[in-house]
Amino acid sequence: MDEQRCGVWVVGDSYERYMGRWSRLVAERFVAWLGCADGLRWLDVGCGTGALTGAVAARCRPRAVLGVDPSSGFVASARVGAPAVARFVVGDAASLPVPDEGCDVVGSGLVLNFLPAPGAALAEAVRVVRPGGLVAAYVWDYADGMEFLSRFWRAAVAVDPSAVEQDETRRFPVCRPEPLRALWAEAGLVDVAVTPIDVDTVFGDFDDLWEPFLAGQGPAPGFVSGLDPVVRERLHETLRAAVPAREDGSIALTARAWAVRGRRPDRLPGR
């Protein structure tokens, strides 16, 4: 399996068309739910093209926001038009370039399920947040609530049964309320809360939905890029038949994310 089919994200423009336009809607509601005060130091782990950083800058009047992402392409995209209060660096969620207790809020958007060791990354987030500070994240509800992806994978399995191995609705069990709550509690965080965030995903027509799947990065587009052209066309037609188009050709679906937050106590267990 090549790198694309492993679900890697590297190119900002492709991501924006495929997922960024929806992740920005979720980021705005996520930041509102956190209800943080102005003037705080924020860290955006896995910042991607800067959706969460932008929402924080617009709503929270932060003292500073640092975005960290392993993709230099994403970091370059995030820097374009970024608010003056934000800066972005290439880095790893498991080894953050922040000193102990160096920020007030650690946030992460749509990243946790792609990390090889979510618990280790969360422990690193706890290290860099001050006592009393927040650690929070949101992930898509692949199993039940991410409608355009669930329809895609049902169509994919129908034309190629081997697609079940890459189906995001099966691969990411952490993207549910109880696993998220347990992960935060195991990290020693307190006052843990989980909430759904629902957004409308309205596509202008079927091409608006389908063409981002041809970009080749991320699990579903990576799967499409590896298909024989004949099978790819069968998938195209199967998916077209499965989505509900309105009279004007637009397709109105919904997407759900689960958001989780927890506060670092004054004293962590074992310290």
N, C-alpha and C positions, 0 to 999 in steps of 0.2 A: 504493500500500500504506500503510495507516495505521500508527500507532506501535505498536499492540499486535501487529500481524502481523510487525513487525521483531524481535520477541523481547525487548522491554524487560522489565525486572523492576522493580517499584515498590512492591508491596503485600506487607507481611510475612506477614499471615495466609494469603493465597492461596499464597504460596511455601512456607510451612511444610507445608500439606496436600499440595501437589504434589511438592516435592522436599526440603524441609527435614528431614523425618523420616528420609530416607535419608542426606542429607549429614552429619547429626550422627553417624551410625554410622561413616561414613568418616573424619570429623574425629578421632574418638577413636583410631582405628587409625593414622591419619597421625601424630598427635602422639606416639604410642607408638613408631612407627618412627623418628622424628627423634631420640629419646633425649636430649633436651637437659637440661642441668643446671637446678637451681632458681635463682631470683633474677635471671633475665635480663629484658631489655627486649625486648618483642615488638611487631611491627607486623603487623596483619591487613589485607591489601590486598583490597578488594572484600569486606568483612566480611559483607555481607548481613544476615541476622537474628541473626548472632553465633554460628553453630555452631562455627567454629574457635576463636574467642575463648573460648567456654565450655569447650572441651576443654583449651585451654592453661591456663586458670585452675584447672581441676579437677585437672590432672595435674602441672603444672610449677612451681607456686608462683612465678609470675613476679614480678619487681619491679614491672612495669607492662605493660599491654597497650593499644595504641591500635588501634581499628578504624576503617578509612576506607572509605567507600562513596559513590558519586555519588547514590544514591537517599535522599532525606530520609525517605521512608516506611520504608525498611529500617533506617536509622539509628534512627528512633524505635522500631521494634520491637526492635532489638538492645538498646536502653537499658532496656527493661522487664525487671526481674529480673536485670539484669547484675551480675556479681560486682564487689565494691568496687574491685578492682584495675584494672578496665577502664574506658576511656572511648571514646566514639565521635564521629566528626566526619564531615560531608559533605565529600568531596574526590575528586580525580581520581588514578587510578593513574599517570598520566603527569606529575603534578606533586604529589608527596607533601608534606604539611605537616610534614616532619621534616628536621632539619639533617643535613648530611653526617656519616656514621658515627654517627648518633644512636640506633641500636638494635643489638641482638645477633642477632636472628632476624627475618627477614621471611618471612611465610607468606601463602599465597593459596589459597582453596578454590573450585574450580568456576567460575573467572572467566577464566582466561587465554584461552580460545577465543573469548570474547565481546569482547575488547579489539580495537580497530581496528589497533593496532600493538603486538603482544605483545613484540617485541624492544625497543621504546622503553620500555615499562613495566618490563621486566626490567632495563634499564640504570638506570632510576630506583631500583629496588629495590637494585641493587648500590651505587648512590651512598649510600643511607642506612644500609646495614649496615656495621658496623665490620670492619676486617681480621680474618680468622679467623672471622667470623660466617657464619651460614647463610642462604641464600635457598632457599625450598622452596615447592612448590605441588602441588596434585592436580587432575585433570580427569577427567570421565567418559570411559570408553572407548566412545564413541558407535558406532564402527564394528563392534565385535564383542561388547562385554561389558555394554552397558546394555540388558537384555532387554526391559523394559516399553516403552522408547522404540523399540527396533528393531521390535518387534511393532506398535506404533502406526503407525510410518511405512510399514511394508509394507502395513498395512490402508489407510492414507491414500492411498498411490499406487494401490492397487487400485481405489478408488472415484473418485479424482481424479488422473490422471497428472501434472498440474501440480505436485502436492505434492513431486515429486522435487527441485524447486528449493529447497525449505525443509528437506528431509530432513537432520536433524542427523548421521545416520550417514555422509553424504557431505560435509557442509559444513565439518567441523572436522578437517582432516588433522593439525593440531598435537597432537591428543589420542591420540598413539601414542608408544611408547617412544623410537624413534630421533629423530623430530622434537623431542621434549622434550630428549633428551640433547644434540642439536646446538644447540638454542637456549641451553641453559645454558652449553655450552662457548664459544659465540660471544660470550657476555656476559663471558667471562674468568673464569668460576667454575671451581674445580678440585674434585677428589674427587667428581665427579658420579656419582650413583647413581639408578637408576629401579627402582621395584617396583610390582607390582599390589596393589591392595587390593580384596578381594571382600566384599560384604555381601549378606545375604538381604533381599529386598523382598517381604514377605508382605502381601497385601491381604485384608481380611476377606471381601470379596465383589467382584463385578464393579463395583458402584456405587462402592466404595472406590477402585478403579482409575480408573474413567471420570470421576467427577465433578470431580476436580481439573483435568482437561483443559478444563473449561468456564469456568475462571477468567479466561481471556483474556490472561494475561501469560506470556511465555516463548515460544519458537518453536512448540512443538506446540500449547499452548492458544491462542496467537495465530492459528494456522492454523485451528483448530476454530471460533473466533469469527467468522471470515470466510466460513464455509460457508453455503450455502443450507440451510434446515432439513431439506429432503428428503435432501440429500447428507449432512448431519450424522447423520441417523438411519441411513442406509446405513453410514456409518463406524462408528457405535455397534454395529450388528449384526455387521459384518464383524470388528471387533476382538473382540467377545464370542465369536465362533466360533473365533478364533485363539488365545485364551489358555487354558491348561489349568486348569480348575477342579477342585478336589478334592471329595470327597463332601459335605463340610460347606459347600461354596460358596466357600471361600477359594482364593486364587490365589498360589502360591509361585513366585516368580521370583528371579533374582539380578542384581546390578549390580556392575560392575567399574570402578574408577577406577585411573588411573596416577598415581603419586606420583613426584616428582623433587626432588632436593636437591643443593646444591653449596655449597662454601665460598669466600668471598672471599679471595683470596691477599693476602699482605702488600703486594704491589705489583701493580697492574693493568697489563696491556699498554698501552703508550703513555703511561703516567703517571710 
